[in-house]
Amino acid sequence: MTSLWKSTATTLEMIKWEHSIFALPFALTGAVLAAGAWPPMRVLGWIVVCMVAARSAAMAFNRLVDAKIDAANPRTAMRALPAGTLTGGFVVGFVLISSAVFVLGAAMLNRLTLILAPVALIVVLAYSYMKRVTRWSHLVLGLALGIAPSAAWIAVRGSLDARIVVLTFAVLLWVGGFDVLYACQDFEHDRKVGLNSVPQAFGLEGAFWIARVMHLGMLAMLCWVVVLFGLGKVAMLGVAVVAILLLYEHSIISPKDMRRMNAAFFTLNGVISVLFFGFIAADVLMRR
């Protein structure tokens, strides 16, 4: 039992489960917009379960698929699988259990969420192979997180609305942009071993410009969301705050200085998603 708990704790640390905060606030944003108010706690609870379970399955699967690649990369060689502190069999079991919890959560929401659960799993798991086939794997990761608000809308309403898909595209561009920046750390390694990425294909300068364009696109999409849902000044203030934080994120790193990449990637993006949800939720609830 002690070994089981230790392996589970190591797995949770490996997948950085706390980083579920990146996409979870956008899922909650989708839920609030769908309900036009604060959704029932039961629905919110199962949305959270589904989000954490799906991300846990996806991240563990990614570490499993990339174990040999991580072992060859000095930056990732000390991760649990290449370092030998976890076995592949345990991680496979973790992926299967997390996937089962996700499907259970989907079943507890409504019929459409259950029907679409396998599709969502395919999307979030497929990312692990994309770096082998396309330089645009960053956008596949963006889609994996971007479906969160649309999925939450379906969880609340049992149907899909085209308006919420705009928020999905906003999250896709946001995640794709910061993943391009994060991948710049592995520029030399990716070129050496032949892995596809935007930095590998376009160089560091080109990658930074592509990330900037993606984030400008995200801001445009967020403004469109505000218009589509008839939101007001509080929501627009939220978009402005996101813009300021993104500007700061891009100001603290550059192709020649990536020492603050973790602060840009982990801290700022977590703050962005939480604050955006807070402003949108406040705007919706103030209008009741």
ABEGO torsion letter per residue (X at the ends): XAAAAAAAAAAAAAAGAAAAAAAAAAAAAAAAAAAGBBBBAAAAAAAAAAAAAAAAAAAAAAAAAAAAAAAABAAAAABAAAAGABBAAAAAAAAAAAAAAAAAAAAAABAAAAAAAAAAAAAAAAAAAAAAABAAAAAAAAAAAAAAAAAAAAAAAGBBBAAAAAAAAAAAAAAAAAAAAAAAAAAAAAAAAGBBBAAAAAEAAAAAAAAAAAAAAAAAAAAAAAAAAGBBAAAAAAAAAAAAAAAAAAAABBAABAAAAAAAAAAAAAAAAAAAAAAAAAAAAAAX
